[in-house]
């Protein structure tokens, strides 16, 4: 493996409490076929330490998604009961093989929906021990939606005098420096200069302050779908479409979760040039089925007998990850790819034996 063995960059627990955002994005890119180290994603997202405010917001994540060469579909729904609409949007994104970053726990945490198996959602959560978990819709919904404490309790709503000027709210800048609304002959907000963005409590007749958190709505859902560009290898060779075939192994094996990204890095190094080989493509399952037994036997001859179980385990994991991303080998360069993988596989066994 090409990176230090101690640094596991698969589906792993976050190192620091304020890095759930970068880890969620890294998990999304991982299932799309772009394995990245935590440091690289941290640099791109620039998470803020707790004593500086803490965490990563949607602006940082959107910018990082674009830096890594992907686009996104942003979803935000303010409504009393948007669950059906929100579920439809999420299911639609996953059906298109787009992982989705979800802002949960009232805006305090980021997780990634990486697929769906039956009625269950496969969630990568860097703040739970197993990292990859299954949620039904009700469980996910309860975690996902944000609620406004002020709006959810009518007794806490602050009523204002209808004759009182100065209770206006600018949606664009969250009320900083706002004046009267256009109906009250204002030119706009002092802070942001936007006209027509003001809610004047005196004019609209509601007679209550607009909550700075939810702008008067009780619930919200926020998600960012990470989208590969058309006809890219990330669109055609991602793991989301084949998730039901391997999710059981991913859920049961911490070793596989930890090292998933490294298997993928090695496979891309060996077979990356053969992706989309067209009529000359040999599926990974055929490649490993044809050459795997001999490669494993020969490798076991070269290493200590105590590592034989590791040899079989490592080979099985390479096979699983290759099939998850629909890896291919070009029959015209079969010899080169076989040599490349053999060298990579033997090096993995030697390094793991010394770990």
Beta strands, then each sheet from edge to edge (+ up, - down):
strand 1: 71-79
strand 2: 100-104
strand 3: 109-117
strand 4: 120-124
strand 5: 132-135
strand 6: 146-147
strand 7: 168-170
strand 8: 198-200
strand 9: 219-227
strand 10: 281-283
strand 11: 328-330
sheet 1: 1+ 9- 2+ 3- 4+ 5-
sheet 2: 1+ 9- 6+
sheet 3: 7+ 8-
sheet 4: 10+ 11-
end
